[in-house]
């Protein structure tokens, strides 16, 4: 692995350097979204960014950091699109928010394959990639908790957000591997009804 001296890297933290880092990350993220994680390397990332792997190492510590940052960017896009769908929906029961999210998760396929592959990496090689799954959970839980009633306790919001994350992950994995939307749809409705009851039962 090429090591870059601290003094040489200093300009990467300047406003111009941060802008250049963001530009490179956008290009690499786009390549990942299109081609997936198979055969991902610094050299492939460099080709996608129109630069060299040494330049990428100037802005990113190594290939793992670059991959983690690109996945973060892809998840930000998916979270943002899902929340936009919820905000655009008319006010209604809590279950309606869940009904509004699911179609967006299905329609917004950008990077979904890569995110699936990253979870697979975390399961296959946890010593190296478990942080990818942990970071994904941390990134998703706060927005999901934000969908829940503000007068719920923090613990209750956290517990239900964990439930939603696990359920959506399961739905997405089922949908991606079987395409059986007919079976997922009633399960989603059952989840929405359960949330409506949970909301109605709050003190």
C-alpha positions in Angstrom: 0.0 0.0 0.0 1.4 3.4 -0.9 1.9 5.7 2.1 1.6 9.4 1.7 3.5 11.7 4.1 1.3 13.9 6.4 2.8 17.1 5.2 2.0 16.2 1.6 -1.6 15.4 2.5 -2.1 18.7 4.3 -3.6 20.5 1.3 -6.2 17.7 1.0 -7.9 19.3 4.0 -8.1 22.8 2.4 -11.4 23.9 0.9 -10.1 23.2 -2.6 -8.8 19.8 -1.5 -12.2 18.9 0.1 -14.0 19.9 -3.1 -11.6 17.7 -5.1 -12.1 14.8 -2.7 -15.9 15.2 -3.1 -15.7 15.2 -6.9 -13.6 12.1 -6.9 -16.0 10.4 -4.5 -19.0 11.2 -6.7 -17.3 9.6 -9.7 -16.3 6.5 -7.8 -19.7 6.2 -6.2 -21.3 6.4 -9.7 -19.1 3.6 -10.9 -20.0 1.4 -7.9 -23.7 2.0 -8.4 -23.4 1.0 -12.1 -21.0 -1.9 -11.8 -21.2 -3.2 -8.3 -18.4 -4.4 -5.9 -17.2 -7.3 -8.0 -13.5 -6.6 -9.0 -13.6 -3.2 -7.1 -10.0 -1.9 -6.7 -8.2 1.4 -6.4 -7.1 1.1 -10.0 -10.7 0.5 -11.2 -11.8 3.4 -9.1 -9.1 5.6 -10.5 -10.2 4.8 -14.1 -13.7 5.7 -13.2 -12.5 9.0 -11.6 -10.2 9.8 -14.5 -7.1 9.9 -12.4 -4.5 7.5 -10.9 -4.6 5.3 -7.8 -1.9 7.4 -6.2 -4.1 10.5 -6.5 -6.9 8.6 -4.8 -4.5 7.6 -2.0 -3.7 11.3 -1.5 -7.4 11.9 -0.7 -8.3 8.6 0.9 -6.4 6.5 3.3 -6.8 3.2 1.4 -9.3 1.3 -0.7 -11.4 0.3 2.3 -11.9 4.0 3.3 -12.8 4.9 -0.3 -15.3 2.0 -0.4 -16.9 3.0 2.9 -17.3 6.6 1.9 -18.9 5.6 -1.4 -21.3 3.3 0.3 -22.1 6.1 2.8 -22.9 8.4 -0.2 -25.2 5.7 -1.8 -27.1 5.2 1.4 -27.5 8.9 1.9 -29.2 9.1 -1.5 -31.6 6.2 -0.7 -32.5 7.6 2.8 -33.1 11.0 1.3 -35.4 9.7 -1.4 -37.4 7.6 1.1 -37.8 10.6 3.4 -38.9 12.8 0.6 -41.7 10.2 -0.2 -42.8 10.3 3.4 -42.8 14.1 3.5 -44.8 14.3 0.3 -47.5 11.9 1.6 -50.6 13.5 3.2 -50.7 13.4 7.0 -52.2 10.3 8.3 -51.7 7.2 10.5 -48.2 6.1 11.3 -48.7 3.0 9.1 -49.2 5.3 6.1 -45.6 6.5 6.5 -44.4 2.9 6.1 -46.6 2.4 3.1 -45.1 5.5 1.5 -41.5 4.4 2.1 -41.7 0.9 0.5 -42.5 1.9 -3.1 -39.6 4.3 -3.0 -37.2 1.7 -1.7 -38.2 -0.5 -4.6 -38.2 2.2 -7.3 -34.9 3.8 -6.1 -32.6 1.0 -7.4 -29.5 3.3 -7.5 -26.8 1.5 -5.6 -29.1 -1.1 -4.1 -27.1 -4.0 -5.6 -23.9 -2.5 -4.1 -25.5 -2.1 -0.7 -26.6 -5.8 -0.8 -23.1 -6.8 -1.8 -21.6 -4.8 1.1 -23.9 -6.6 3.6 -22.7 -9.9 2.0 -19.1 -8.9 2.5 -19.8 -8.1 6.2 -21.3 -11.6 6.6 -18.5 -13.3 4.6 -15.5 -11.5 6.2 -16.7 -9.8 9.4 -13.1 -9.2 10.6 -12.6 -6.8 7.7 -16.0 -5.6 6.7 -18.4 -5.8 9.7 -18.1 -2.1 10.0 -19.9 -1.6 6.8 -23.0 -3.3 8.3 -22.7 -1.3 11.5 -22.3 2.0 9.7 -25.4 1.2 7.6 -27.5 0.5 10.7 -26.3 3.7 12.3 -27.1 5.7 9.2 -30.6 4.3 8.8 -31.8 4.2 12.4 -31.9 7.9 13.1 -34.1 8.7 10.1 -36.4 5.8 10.9 -36.7 7.0 14.5 -37.5 10.5 13.2 -40.6 9.1 11.4 -42.1 8.0 14.8 -44.2 10.2 17.1 -42.2 12.8 18.9 -44.0 12.1 22.2 -42.8 8.5 22.3 -39.9 7.9 24.7 -36.4 7.7 23.1 -36.2 4.0 24.0 -39.5 3.3 22.3 -38.5 5.1 19.2 -35.2 3.2 19.2 -36.9 -0.1 19.6 -39.4 0.4 16.8 -36.7 1.9 14.5 -34.7 -1.3 15.0 -37.8 -3.3 14.1 -38.4 -1.3 11.0 -34.8 -1.6 9.8 -34.7 -5.3 10.3 -38.1 -5.7 8.6 -37.3 -3.5 5.6 -34.0 -5.3 5.2 -35.8 -8.6 5.1 -38.4 -7.4 2.7 -35.7 -6.0 0.3 -33.7 -9.2 0.5 -36.8 -11.3 -0.3 -37.8 -9.0 -3.1 -34.3 -8.9 -4.6 -33.9 -12.7 -4.5 -37.4 -13.9 -5.3 -39.3 -10.9 -6.9 -42.3 -12.2 -5.0 -44.1 -8.9 -4.5 -47.4 -10.6 -4.0 -46.2 -12.2 -0.8 -44.4 -9.1 0.5 -47.4 -6.7 0.0 -49.6 -8.3 2.6 -46.7 -8.6 5.0 -46.1 -4.9 4.6 -49.7 -4.2 5.3 -49.5 -6.3 8.5 -46.5 -4.2 9.6 -48.4 -1.0 8.8 -51.4 -2.1 10.8 -49.2 -3.1 13.7 -47.7 0.4 13.8 -51.1 1.9 13.7 -52.1 -0.1 16.7 -48.8 0.8 18.4 -49.5 4.5 17.7 -53.1 4.2 19.0 -52.0 2.5 22.2 -49.5 5.2 23.2 -50.3 6.7 26.6 
